[in-house]
């Protein structure tokens, strides 16, 4: 299917399959997926936590990670700092 023929449901399925094994993806592939999702107004919600929004490199566990005051702080190799609120479940 071409990009014009894809429906929103198709893009959601492609997105879920793509992010299931993100550690093997390149920054160029992630950038293309983000562009495709945005073109069909598909939200990336929790998938945004899996890669750096500055350089589009997936987080592989080599980054500096700190937990402070209810936030998880990840410092990417490009220098971008990403802060995510920790969710406490009972």
N, C-alpha and C positions, 0 to 999 in steps of 0.2 A: 504494500500500500504506500501511496505517496503521502507526504505531509498534509496535503489539502484534503485527502480522503479520510484521514483518521478522525474518529469521533472522540469525545471527551472520555468515554468509557475505555476506548482502546488505549489512549494515552495513560490513563490510570493503571491499566494492566501492565503496560510497558514500564511505567515508573516503578511499580512494585517489584517486577522481575529484575529491573536494572539495579535497584538499591539492595537487593537480597545478597549480592556478592560485590559490594562496593570496593573492598580492599584491593581487588585485582584491576580496578579501572584507572585510567589516566585522567589528568586534569582536562584534557581536550574532550574526552567522552562525557565527563560530568558537565562541562559547559554546554555541550550540545543537548544533553538531557534537560538541563535547566531551561534552555531556550525553547525546546519543544513543549515542556510543561507550561511555560508562561504564555506560549502562543495559543494554547487551548484553555487557558485560565484554570489549570490544575494546580492545586496547592501542594507544596512540598513539606508542609508541617514539620514532622519529626525527622524527615530525611535531611533537613538543613543542619542537623546536629552531627552528621556523619562526614562532613567535609568543610574545608575553609572557604568562606565566602569571598575572600580576597584573591587567592591563587588557585582555587578549585581543586586542591590536592586532598585526597581522602585521608582521614585520620587513621593511621596505621598502628598507633601506640608508641611512636617514637617522639611524640610531642611532649612538652612539659605540661604536666597536669597538677593542679592544686585544688584543694577543697577548702573553702574559707567562707564563713558566715552564711551558710546555706546556698552557696554558689559553687559550681564546678568551673574552674578557670583553665582554659586550654590555650597555650601559647604555641602557635604554628611556627614552622621553620622560616616562614616569610616575615615573621615578626607580628602578625596580627593576633590580637588577644580576643578570645571568644568567651563570654560569660553566660553560663546556663544555670537557671534556677533548679536546684535539686528538688525532686518530688518525693515526699515522704509518704509511704504507703503502710497501712497497718496490717 
